[in-house]
Amino acid sequence: PEDFMFLFMGHWLKGEYGHDRKDVATLVKSFLETFKDTVDAPALVIKTSATPSVMDREQTLNKIDDIKSMVDYKTSLQNVYLLHGDLSDDQVNELYNHRKIKAMVSYTKGEGFGRPLLEFSVTGKPVIASNWSGHLDFLDSDKGAVLLGGEIKQVHESAVWDKVIIPESGWFY
């Protein structure tokens, strides 16, 4: 029923709360905290999957429920919708250009490039993203992007991934 929805698009990979590479957990919690108990609150649409399986979908829904349980609210929490699995290029285009999707948001800790951010930026809608990494090659605050501040810290041990994310890596928090 919401007329305003934020979109997040990316994998929700390993890492304890606040330490997954895209920082989806922190994104969900800060969204819920920001708009709790708000009349006509926006919604958050999360398009993710580590693997397009029923088990992964259920684990993702459980993560969202766990984060909701961390938020202290008086009257209501806004909706978080999950789109899980694969989408065709046409479906992704429809999602980006849907009249209710008003902005894309990403708390990513590090991107080689950030293709969904680039694809969404051509819609002319705002992109809210961390002020670090590969997407800064095409996102610019002078052109409507909202770039979030932070600092570089060592990657958390729960996110280390053999030969992919090494313990000595630095991530944007």
N, CA and C atoms as a LAMMPS dump frame, in Angstrom:
ITEM: TIMESTEP
0
ITEM: NUMBER OF ATOMS
519
ITEM: BOX BOUNDS ff ff ff
-5.0000000000000000e+02 5.0000000000000000e+02
-5.0000000000000000e+02 5.0000000000000000e+02
-5.0000000000000000e+02 5.0000000000000000e+02
ITEM: ATOMS id mol type element x y z
1 1 1 N 0.8 -1.226 0
2 1 2 C 0 0 0
3 1 3 C 0.837 1.283 0
4 2 1 N 2.134 1.179 0.294
5 2 2 C 2.974 2.381 0.382
6 2 3 C 3.178 2.999 -1.002
7 3 1 N 3.266 4.321 -1.009
8 3 2 C 3.56 5.029 -2.253
9 3 3 C 5.033 5.372 -2.401
10 4 1 N 5.807 5.198 -1.341
11 4 2 C 7.238 5.505 -1.361
12 4 3 C 7.988 4.283 -0.855
13 5 1 N 8.887 3.78 -1.684
14 5 2 C 9.687 2.618 -1.308
15 5 3 C 11.146 2.865 -1.649
16 6 1 N 12.011 2.496 -0.694
17 6 2 C 13.438 2.454 -0.949
18 6 3 C 13.757 1.066 -1.475
19 7 1 N 14.765 0.97 -2.343
20 7 2 C 15.184 -0.314 -2.897
21 7 3 C 16.63 -0.583 -2.521
22 8 1 N 16.873 -1.784 -2.036
23 8 2 C 18.232 -2.3 -1.889
24 8 3 C 18.346 -3.501 -2.808
25 9 1 N 19.463 -3.597 -3.509
26 9 2 C 19.677 -4.732 -4.399
27 9 3 C 21.108 -5.224 -4.234
28 10 1 N 21.255 -6.47 -3.796
29 10 2 C 22.577 -7.057 -3.64
30 10 3 C 22.529 -8.321 -2.811
31 11 1 N 23.629 -9.019 -2.797
32 11 2 C 23.708 -10.265 -2.024
33 11 3 C 23.844 -9.972 -0.532
34 12 1 N 23.189 -10.781 0.265
35 12 2 C 23.32 -10.718 1.724
36 12 3 C 24.187 -11.908 2.098
37 13 1 N 25.477 -11.674 2.182
38 13 2 C 26.443 -12.749 2.365
39 13 3 C 26.815 -12.931 3.827
40 14 1 N 27.805 -13.754 4.068
41 14 2 C 28.195 -14.104 5.434
42 14 3 C 28.736 -12.909 6.207
43 15 1 N 28.689 -13.05 7.507
44 15 2 C 29.151 -12.014 8.419
45 15 3 C 28.119 -11.807 9.508
46 16 1 N 28.593 -11.649 10.727
47 16 2 C 27.693 -11.378 11.837
48 16 3 C 26.958 -10.066 11.589
49 17 1 N 25.947 -9.789 12.439
50 17 2 C 25.168 -8.564 12.304
51 17 3 C 26.11 -7.352 12.158
52 18 1 N 25.897 -6.579 11.107
53 18 2 C 26.697 -5.385 10.864
54 18 3 C 28.022 -5.638 10.179
55 19 1 N 28.289 -6.889 9.838
56 19 2 C 29.591 -7.207 9.245
57 19 3 C 29.494 -7.946 7.915
58 20 1 N 28.288 -8.068 7.348
59 20 2 C 28.193 -8.624 5.995
60 20 3 C 28.661 -7.558 5.009
61 21 1 N 29.194 -7.975 3.872
62 21 2 C 29.858 -7.038 2.962
63 21 3 C 28.959 -5.901 2.493
64 22 1 N 27.708 -6.17 2.243
65 22 2 C 26.794 -5.111 1.809
66 22 3 C 26.161 -4.389 2.992
67 23 1 N 26.422 -4.866 4.193
68 23 2 C 25.889 -4.301 5.434
69 23 3 C 24.363 -4.191 5.398
70 24 1 N 23.733 -5.25 4.901
71 24 2 C 22.278 -5.284 4.777
72 24 3 C 21.618 -5.222 6.152
73 25 1 N 22.184 -5.919 7.121
74 25 2 C 21.595 -5.936 8.458
75 25 3 C 21.508 -4.528 9.049
76 26 1 N 22.578 -3.764 8.951
77 26 2 C 22.573 -2.397 9.474
78 26 3 C 21.605 -1.524 8.682
79 27 1 N 21.549 -1.722 7.374
80 27 2 C 20.614 -0.977 6.539
81 27 3 C 19.181 -1.212 7
82 28 1 N 18.807 -2.478 7.187
83 28 2 C 17.447 -2.801 7.608
84 28 3 C 17.147 -2.175 8.971
85 29 1 N 18.08 -2.325 9.904
86 29 2 C 17.829 -1.798 11.249
87 29 3 C 17.734 -0.271 11.241
88 30 1 N 18.614 0.401 10.53
89 30 2 C 18.549 1.867 10.527
90 30 3 C 17.281 2.355 9.822
91 31 1 N 16.842 1.638 8.798
92 31 2 C 15.569 1.98 8.146
93 31 3 C 14.414 1.852 9.134
94 32 1 N 14.369 0.718 9.842
95 32 2 C 13.291 0.5 10.815
96 32 3 C 13.332 1.523 11.942
97 33 1 N 14.522 1.816 12.444
98 33 2 C 14.66 2.805 13.525
99 33 3 C 14.255 4.208 13.068
100 34 1 N 14.602 4.543 11.851
101 34 2 C 14.319 5.883 11.333
102 34 3 C 12.829 6.132 11.162
103 35 1 N 12.1 5.137 10.677
104 35 2 C 10.694 5.354 10.325
105 35 3 C 9.693 4.673 11.257
106 36 1 N 10.152 4.081 12.362
107 36 2 C 9.21 3.429 13.291
108 36 3 C 8.187 4.442 13.789
109 37 1 N 6.987 3.95 14.037
110 37 2 C 5.908 4.772 14.583
111 37 3 C 5.573 5.987 13.717
112 38 1 N 5.84 5.905 12.427
113 38 2 C 5.579 7.002 11.496
114 38 3 C 4.323 6.698 10.688
115 39 1 N 3.407 7.654 10.643
116 39 2 C 2.219 7.506 9.81
117 39 3 C 2.642 7.623 8.349
118 40 1 N 2.111 6.766 7.509
119 40 2 C 2.43 6.757 6.077
120 40 3 C 3.933 6.588 5.827
121 41 1 N 4.55 5.716 6.594
122 41 2 C 5.987 5.466 6.449
123 41 3 C 6.287 4.812 5.106
124 42 1 N 7.481 5.044 4.584
125 42 2 C 7.89 4.341 3.37
126 42 3 C 8.146 2.868 3.692
127 43 1 N 8.349 2.097 2.661
128 43 2 C 8.712 0.691 2.81
129 43 3 C 10.121 0.496 2.268
130 44 1 N 10.699 -0.632 2.606
131 44 2 C 12.004 -1.026 2.082
132 44 3 C 11.817 -2.312 1.297
133 45 1 N 12.284 -2.32 0.063
134 45 2 C 12.263 -3.516 -0.771
135 45 3 C 13.696 -4.029 -0.849
136 46 1 N 13.886 -5.263 -0.44
137 46 2 C 15.203 -5.891 -0.497
138 46 3 C 15.163 -6.949 -1.59
139 47 1 N 15.962 -6.75 -2.622
140 47 2 C 16.113 -7.757 -3.675
141 47 3 C 17.457 -8.427 -3.423
142 48 1 N 17.4 -9.658 -2.954
143 48 2 C 18.629 -10.365 -2.606
144 48 3 C 18.455 -11.858 -2.755
145 49 1 N 19.562 -12.531 -2.812
146 49 2 C 19.656 -13.983 -2.648
147 49 3 C 21.117 -14.347 -2.754
148 50 1 N 21.55 -15.206 -1.849
149 50 2 C 22.898 -15.758 -1.982
150 50 3 C 22.818 -16.933 -2.938
151 51 1 N 21.763 -17.696 -2.793
152 51 2 C 21.422 -18.771 -3.724
153 51 3 C 19.912 -18.75 -3.877
154 52 1 N 19.401 -18.91 -5.079
155 52 2 C 17.944 -18.859 -5.256
156 52 3 C 17.286 -20.163 -4.776
157 53 1 N 17.251 -20.34 -3.461
158 53 2 C 16.68 -21.556 -2.89
159 53 3 C 15.667 -21.194 -1.807
160 54 1 N 14.768 -22.118 -1.535
161 54 2 C 13.776 -21.916 -0.477
162 54 3 C 14.473 -21.755 0.863
163 55 1 N 15.507 -22.547 1.097
164 55 2 C 16.224 -22.471 2.366
165 55 3 C 16.867 -21.094 2.555
166 56 1 N 17.502 -20.558 1.519
167 56 2 C 18.109 -19.234 1.618
168 56 3 C 17.045 -18.168 1.841
169 57 1 N 15.912 -18.285 1.147
170 57 2 C 14.825 -17.314 1.336
171 57 3 C 14.346 -17.323 2.79
172 58 1 N 14.155 -18.506 3.348
173 58 2 C 13.693 -18.612 4.735
174 58 3 C 14.735 -18.049 5.708
175 59 1 N 16.007 -18.31 5.45
176 59 2 C 17.067 -17.754 6.301
177 59 3 C 17.075 -16.227 6.23
178 60 1 N 16.855 -15.694 5.041
179 60 2 C 16.822 -14.239 4.866
180 60 3 C 15.629 -13.636 5.594
181 61 1 N 14.467 -14.256 5.47
182 61 2 C 13.289 -13.78 6.202
183 61 3 C 13.514 -13.843 7.711
184 62 1 N 14.186 -14.886 8.171
185 62 2 C 14.505 -14.993 9.598
186 62 3 C 15.446 -13.882 10.05
187 63 1 N 16.425 -13.534 9.212
188 63 2 C 17.327 -12.424 9.548
189 63 3 C 16.546 -11.121 9.694
190 64 1 N 15.62 -10.885 8.772
191 64 2 C 14.802 -9.671 8.824
192 64 3 C 13.968 -9.661 10.1
193 65 1 N 13.358 -10.793 10.434
194 65 2 C 12.567 -10.886 11.67
195 65 3 C 13.43 -10.66 12.908
196 66 1 N 14.646 -11.197 12.904
197 66 2 C 15.565 -10.989 14.031
198 66 3 C 15.884 -9.507 14.207
199 67 1 N 16.101 -8.815 13.093
200 67 2 C 16.411 -7.384 13.154
201 67 3 C 15.185 -6.608 13.639
202 68 1 N 14.004 -6.976 13.164
203 68 2 C 12.78 -6.305 13.634
204 68 3 C 12.634 -6.437 15.141
205 69 1 N 13.027 -7.587 15.685
206 69 2 C 12.884 -7.807 17.131
207 69 3 C 13.84 -6.926 17.943
208 70 1 N 14.854 -6.347 17.306
209 70 2 C 15.801 -5.462 17.988
210 70 3 C 15.278 -4.029 18.116
211 71 1 N 14.227 -3.711 17.383
212 71 2 C 13.737 -2.339 17.314
213 71 3 C 12.615 -2.143 18.325
214 72 1 N 12.783 -1.142 19.164
215 72 2 C 11.781 -0.785 20.168
216 72 3 C 10.85 0.258 19.549
217 73 1 N 9.576 -0.096 19.421
218 73 2 C 8.621 0.836 18.826
219 73 3 C 7.335 0.847 19.644
220 74 1 N 6.537 1.9 19.447
221 74 2 C 5.303 2.054 20.223
222 74 3 C 4.08 1.579 19.46
223 75 1 N 3.945 1.973 18.215
224 75 2 C 2.717 1.652 17.483
225 75 3 C 2.929 0.764 16.265
226 76 1 N 3.974 1.01 15.509
227 76 2 C 4.113 0.233 14.275
228 76 3 C 5.533 0.271 13.718
229 77 1 N 5.838 -0.78 12.981
230 77 2 C 7.052 -0.829 12.164
231 77 3 C 6.615 -0.851 10.709
232 78 1 N 7.36 -0.193 9.883
233 78 2 C 7.035 -0.169 8.47
234 78 3 C 7.382 -1.508 7.822
235 79 1 N 6.899 -1.687 6.603
236 79 2 C 7.088 -2.954 5.901
237 79 3 C 8.467 -3.063 5.272
238 80 1 N 9.007 -4.271 5.346
239 80 2 C 10.214 -4.646 4.626
240 80 3 C 9.808 -5.808 3.735
241 81 1 N 9.897 -5.597 2.435
242 81 2 C 9.501 -6.616 1.467
243 81 3 C 10.74 -7.297 0.913
244 82 1 N 10.667 -8.602 0.746
245 82 2 C 11.778 -9.371 0.191
246 82 3 C 11.422 -9.872 -1.191
247 83 1 N 12.255 -9.527 -2.168
248 83 2 C 12.226 -10.15 -3.494
249 83 3 C 13.421 -11.082 -3.524
250 84 1 N 13.195 -12.35 -3.704
251 84 2 C 14.265 -13.339 -3.581
252 84 3 C 14.369 -14.164 -4.852
253 85 1 N 15.573 -14.399 -5.295
254 85 2 C 15.789 -15.218 -6.48
255 85 3 C 16.197 -14.378 -7.675
256 86 1 N 16.141 -15.02 -8.822
257 86 2 C 16.599 -14.385 -10.056
258 86 3 C 15.486 -13.577 -10.713
259 87 1 N 15.879 -12.468 -11.339
260 87 2 C 14.98 -11.653 -12.141
261 87 3 C 15.585 -11.5 -13.53
262 88 1 N 14.734 -11.423 -14.532
263 88 2 C 15.212 -11.155 -15.891
264 88 3 C 15.629 -9.688 -15.985
265 89 1 N 16.35 -9.344 -17.039
266 89 2 C 16.73 -7.943 -17.258
267 89 3 C 15.496 -7.051 -17.346
268 90 1 N 14.441 -7.533 -18.018
269 90 2 C 13.217 -6.746 -18.124
270 90 3 C 12.57 -6.538 -16.758
271 91 1 N 12.573 -7.563 -15.908
272 91 2 C 12.002 -7.438 -14.569
273 91 3 C 12.804 -6.457 -13.711
274 92 1 N 14.128 -6.5 -13.829
275 92 2 C 14.964 -5.554 -13.09
276 92 3 C 14.669 -4.131 -13.554
277 93 1 N 14.55 -3.935 -14.849
278 93 2 C 14.232 -2.617 -15.393
279 93 3 C 12.878 -2.131 -14.871
280 94 1 N 11.886 -3.02 -14.844
281 94 2 C 10.573 -2.655 -14.307
282 94 3 C 10.67 -2.269 -12.831
283 95 1 N 11.476 -3.001 -12.08
284 95 2 C 11.654 -2.704 -10.659
285 95 3 C 12.283 -1.329 -10.471
286 96 1 N 13.376 -1.058 -11.179
287 96 2 C 14.053 0.237 -11.064
288 96 3 C 13.121 1.393 -11.415
289 97 1 N 12.281 1.191 -12.389
290 97 2 C 11.43 2.27 -12.895
291 97 3 C 10.013 2.246 -12.333
292 98 1 N 9.745 1.366 -11.38
293 98 2 C 8.417 1.298 -10.78
294 98 3 C 8.092 2.633 -10.109
295 99 1 N 6.87 3.082 -10.266
296 99 2 C 6.486 4.414 -9.75
297 99 3 C 6.604 4.523 -8.235
298 100 1 N 6.547 3.412 -7.51
299 100 2 C 6.65 3.465 -6.046
300 100 3 C 8.095 3.41 -5.548
301 101 1 N 9.008 2.935 -6.377
302 101 2 C 10.423 2.903 -6
303 101 3 C 10.973 4.303 -6.237
304 102 1 N 11.339 4.973 -5.151
305 102 2 C 11.745 6.382 -5.241
306 102 3 C 13.248 6.598 -5.099
307 103 1 N 13.963 5.62 -4.494
308 103 2 C 15.405 5.774 -4.285
309 103 3 C 16.028 4.408 -4.042
310 104 1 N 17.301 4.287 -4.378
311 104 2 C 18.063 3.08 -4.05
312 104 3 C 18.998 3.428 -2.903
313 105 1 N 19.183 2.464 -2.008
314 105 2 C 20.053 2.682 -0.861
315 105 3 C 20.994 1.487 -0.704
316 106 1 N 22.25 1.785 -0.364
317 106 2 C 23.244 0.735 -0.164
318 106 3 C 24.249 1.178 0.891
319 107 1 N 24.452 0.332 1.89
320 107 2 C 25.459 0.592 2.925
321 107 3 C 26.722 -0.231 2.659
322 108 1 N 26.972 -0.578 1.424
323 108 2 C 28.07 -1.474 1.096
324 108 3 C 29.389 -1.042 1.736
325 109 1 N 30.139 -2.027 2.148
326 109 2 C 31.451 -1.797 2.768
327 109 3 C 32.569 -1.779 1.733
328 110 1 N 32.286 -2.303 0.549
329 110 2 C 33.294 -2.326 -0.497
330 110 3 C 32.751 -2.95 -1.763
331 111 1 N 32.885 -2.247 -2.862
332 111 2 C 32.412 -2.718 -4.161
333 111 3 C 33.548 -2.631 -5.162
334 112 1 N 33.651 -3.637 -6.009
335 112 2 C 34.567 -3.524 -7.124
336 112 3 C 34.013 -2.544 -8.147
337 113 1 N 32.705 -2.576 -8.305
338 113 2 C 32.048 -1.689 -9.27
339 113 3 C 30.682 -1.237 -8.761
340 114 1 N 29.76 -2.15 -8.494
341 114 2 C 28.427 -1.781 -8.017
342 114 3 C 27.429 -1.609 -9.142
343 115 1 N 27.285 -2.637 -9.967
344 115 2 C 26.421 -2.556 -11.149
345 115 3 C 24.992 -2.109 -10.853
346 116 1 N 24.293 -2.674 -9.828
347 116 2 C 22.932 -2.189 -9.578
348 116 3 C 22.877 -0.688 -9.282
349 117 1 N 23.888 -0.167 -8.611
350 117 2 C 23.914 1.276 -8.329
351 117 3 C 24.014 2.074 -9.627
352 118 1 N 24.869 1.611 -10.547
353 118 2 C 24.991 2.29 -11.837
354 118 3 C 23.696 2.183 -12.632
355 119 1 N 23.146 0.974 -12.71
356 119 2 C 21.913 0.794 -13.475
357 119 3 C 20.796 1.685 -12.923
358 120 1 N 20.675 1.725 -11.606
359 120 2 C 19.614 2.531 -11.007
360 120 3 C 19.853 4.025 -11.22
361 121 1 N 21.108 4.442 -11.237
362 121 2 C 21.411 5.873 -11.362
363 121 3 C 20.89 6.461 -12.665
364 122 1 N 20.733 5.663 -13.697
365 122 2 C 20.241 6.197 -14.965
366 122 3 C 18.733 6.456 -14.949
367 123 1 N 18.037 6.027 -13.891
368 123 2 C 16.605 6.323 -13.779
369 123 3 C 16.364 7.787 -13.422
370 124 1 N 17.411 8.463 -12.907
371 124 2 C 17.258 9.84 -12.457
372 124 3 C 16.76 9.944 -11.028
373 125 1 N 16.517 8.799 -10.397
374 125 2 C 16.086 8.788 -8.996
375 125 3 C 17.323 8.812 -8.106
376 126 1 N 17.182 9.268 -6.865
377 126 2 C 18.344 9.358 -5.979
378 126 3 C 18.938 7.995 -5.613
379 127 1 N 20.246 8.004 -5.448
380 127 2 C 20.984 6.851 -4.935
381 127 3 C 21.647 7.294 -3.638
382 128 1 N 21.42 6.523 -2.584
383 128 2 C 22.031 6.774 -1.281
384 128 3 C 23.017 5.634 -1.058
385 129 1 N 24.306 5.946 -0.918
386 129 2 C 25.311 4.89 -0.823
387 129 3 C 26.492 5.35 0.026
388 130 1 N 27.265 4.388 0.462
389 130 2 C 28.464 4.691 1.235
390 130 3 C 29.462 5.467 0.365
391 131 1 N 30.195 6.351 0.995
392 131 2 C 31.153 7.208 0.297
393 131 3 C 32.515 6.51 0.22
394 132 1 N 32.502 5.343 -0.392
395 132 2 C 33.734 4.564 -0.495
396 132 3 C 33.582 3.503 -1.566
397 133 1 N 34.602 3.281 -2.326
398 133 2 C 34.768 2.131 -3.203
399 133 3 C 34.407 2.416 -4.651
400 134 1 N 34.222 1.332 -5.413
401 134 2 C 34.134 1.413 -6.864
402 134 3 C 33.015 2.266 -7.41
403 135 1 N 31.887 2.319 -6.726
404 135 2 C 30.749 3.089 -7.241
405 135 3 C 31.005 4.596 -7.25
406 136 1 N 32.065 5.048 -6.574
407 136 2 C 32.384 6.482 -6.624
408 136 3 C 32.9 6.891 -8.003
409 137 1 N 33.22 5.9 -8.854
410 137 2 C 33.616 6.208 -10.227
411 137 3 C 32.454 6.797 -11.032
412 138 1 N 31.206 6.514 -10.608
413 138 2 C 30.066 7.029 -11.366
414 138 3 C 29.008 7.723 -10.507
415 139 1 N 29.053 7.566 -9.185
416 139 2 C 28.122 8.29 -8.322
417 139 3 C 28.799 9.565 -7.828
418 140 1 N 28.074 10.64 -7.877
419 140 2 C 28.637 11.935 -7.516
420 140 3 C 27.581 12.735 -6.763
421 141 1 N 27.945 13.284 -5.613
422 141 2 C 26.99 14.073 -4.832
423 141 3 C 26.549 15.321 -5.591
424 142 1 N 27.361 15.818 -6.506
425 142 2 C 26.969 16.975 -7.312
426 142 3 C 25.882 16.622 -8.327
427 143 1 N 25.67 15.318 -8.541
428 143 2 C 24.659 14.866 -9.505
429 143 3 C 23.528 14.119 -8.812
430 144 1 N 23.311 14.413 -7.535
431 144 2 C 22.149 13.881 -6.843
432 144 3 C 22.365 12.677 -5.951
433 145 1 N 23.559 12.089 -5.964
434 145 2 C 23.81 10.959 -5.074
435 145 3 C 24.008 11.477 -3.653
436 146 1 N 23.514 10.726 -2.703
437 146 2 C 23.739 11.03 -1.294
438 146 3 C 24.783 10.039 -0.807
439 147 1 N 25.973 10.534 -0.474
440 147 2 C 27.09 9.668 -0.089
441 147 3 C 27.295 9.746 1.414
442 148 1 N 27.202 8.592 2.057
443 148 2 C 27.239 8.495 3.515
444 148 3 C 28.661 8.37 4.031
445 149 1 N 28.978 9.142 5.049
446 149 2 C 30.308 9.131 5.642
447 149 3 C 30.567 7.909 6.502
448 150 1 N 31.816 7.686 6.819
449 150 2 C 32.228 6.568 7.653
450 150 3 C 33.74 6.51 7.729
451 151 1 N 34.231 5.339 8.072
452 151 2 C 35.675 5.16 8.181
453 151 3 C 36.065 3.743 7.77
454 152 1 N 37.339 3.584 7.428
455 152 2 C 37.867 2.277 7.05
456 152 3 C 38.331 1.557 8.31
457 153 1 N 37.861 0.321 8.462
458 153 2 C 38.28 -0.528 9.573
459 153 3 C 38.59 -1.912 9.014
460 154 1 N 39.306 -2.674 9.777
461 154 2 C 39.635 -4.037 9.36
462 154 3 C 38.365 -4.872 9.274
463 155 1 N 38.306 -5.729 8.261
464 155 2 C 37.155 -6.604 8.074
465 155 3 C 36.976 -7.485 9.318
466 156 1 N 35.735 -7.699 9.699
467 156 2 C 35.422 -8.525 10.87
468 156 3 C 35.697 -9.991 10.539
469 157 1 N 36.186 -10.722 11.508
470 157 2 C 36.55 -12.136 11.295
471 157 3 C 35.379 -12.982 10.804
472 158 1 N 34.139 -12.618 11.142
473 158 2 C 32.983 -13.406 10.703
474 158 3 C 32.723 -13.287 9.206
475 159 1 N 33.316 -12.288 8.551
476 159 2 C 33.108 -12.085 7.117
477 159 3 C 34.263 -12.6 6.269
478 160 1 N 35.324 -13.075 6.898
479 160 2 C 36.468 -13.588 6.144
480 160 3 C 36.013 -14.783 5.315
481 161 1 N 36.459 -14.777 4.051
482 161 2 C 36.041 -15.798 3.088
483 161 3 C 37.312 -16.222 2.358
484 162 1 N 37.726 -17.461 2.54
485 162 2 C 38.991 -17.96 2.025
486 162 3 C 39.215 -17.571 0.561
487 163 1 N 40.324 -16.89 0.315
488 163 2 C 40.777 -16.453 -1.003
489 163 3 C 39.864 -15.408 -1.652
490 164 1 N 38.887 -14.897 -0.91
491 164 2 C 38.012 -13.86 -1.439
492 164 3 C 38.106 -12.603 -0.571
493 165 1 N 37.822 -12.734 0.712
494 165 2 C 37.919 -11.62 1.659
495 165 3 C 38.94 -12.023 2.709
496 166 1 N 40.114 -11.425 2.622
497 166 2 C 41.206 -11.821 3.516
498 166 3 C 41.135 -11.028 4.822
499 167 1 N 41.655 -11.605 5.905
500 167 2 C 41.541 -10.942 7.216
501 167 3 C 42.166 -9.548 7.271
502 168 1 N 43.148 -9.279 6.442
503 168 2 C 43.836 -7.982 6.462
504 168 3 C 43.09 -6.9 5.673
505 169 1 N 41.984 -7.25 5.054
506 169 2 C 41.229 -6.291 4.235
507 169 3 C 40.668 -5.163 5.088
508 170 1 N 40.504 -4.025 4.459
509 170 2 C 39.835 -2.892 5.083
510 170 3 C 38.477 -2.681 4.455
511 171 1 N 37.465 -2.417 5.298
512 171 2 C 36.115 -2.154 4.834
513 171 3 C 35.631 -0.824 5.36
514 172 1 N 34.648 -0.286 4.672
515 172 2 C 34.053 0.988 5.043
516 172 3 C 32.914 0.759 6.037
517 173 1 N 33.04 1.364 7.197
518 173 2 C 31.982 1.281 8.224
519 173 3 C 31.447 2.677 8.459
